[in-house]
Amino acid sequence: MSLSPLLDMPGVQTPEAATRGYVFNHTMIRVKDLTRSLDFYTRVLGFTPVHRQDFAEAAFTIVYLVLVPDRSVIPEDDAARLQWVLGQPGVLELTHNHGTEHDEAFRYHHGNADPRGFGHLCVSVPNVEEACARFEAMGVTFQKRLTDGRMKHIAFIRDPDDYWIEILQPAAFIA
């Protein structure tokens, strides 16, 4: 399908000049145990934490994470780094409500069971088969392996809060 039919779908409008420069910056997910989640997102998926804010009076912490191939592009100064991260596309914000990590029964709803809501995050990888073999060796929980179902070019893994993360290789969609 060419681009034209997509642009002609009902409801699609031509972006106004006023929206030039807008950036889809971040998605926030709530996490039960910040340490476990940081371990997963940094060790398993390669994210780098670039800003942390603690809100003691409201009993929560947020951490912004990015996927960058070269950490030298991240400003060292905290204020400059915050400004930088808030202008980046594809940022992940982890929000931790203090105390949830100590409640064995506490769970966040991942959105893929009733009532349905949030679906998943997605990380593109250079080689989906190699990435999945690495995840398997690391003991990462899979929701869907490459061999499952009809869509053999994507996999889904789960983070410590059971959020689904789609793993795909962009070139696999073209081949």
RATA-V116634 format. One line per field, one symbol per residue. ss: DSSP state (~ for helix, > for strand, _ for the rest). psi: psi as a letter, one per 20 degrees, with the letter a starting at -180 (. if undefined). A space follows every 10 residues. Layout:
ss->???
psi->???
This chain:
ss->__~~~~~___ ______~~~_ _____>>>>> >__~~~~~~~ ~~~~___>>> >>>>>~~~_> >>>>>>____ ~~~____~~~ ~~~~~_____ >>>>>>>__~ ~~________ _________> >>>>___~~~ ~~~~~~~~__ >>>>______ ___>>>>>__ ___>>>>>_~ ~~~~_
psi->prhghgijqp ipqppqhiip iqpofrppqp qgohgggggg hgggijqppi ppppnghilq qqppqqopho iiipqhpggh hggghijqqk qppppoophh iiohipqqpi ijrppqdpfr rpppqhohgg ghgggghikq pphprhiqah nijqrprqah jjppoppqoh hhhh.
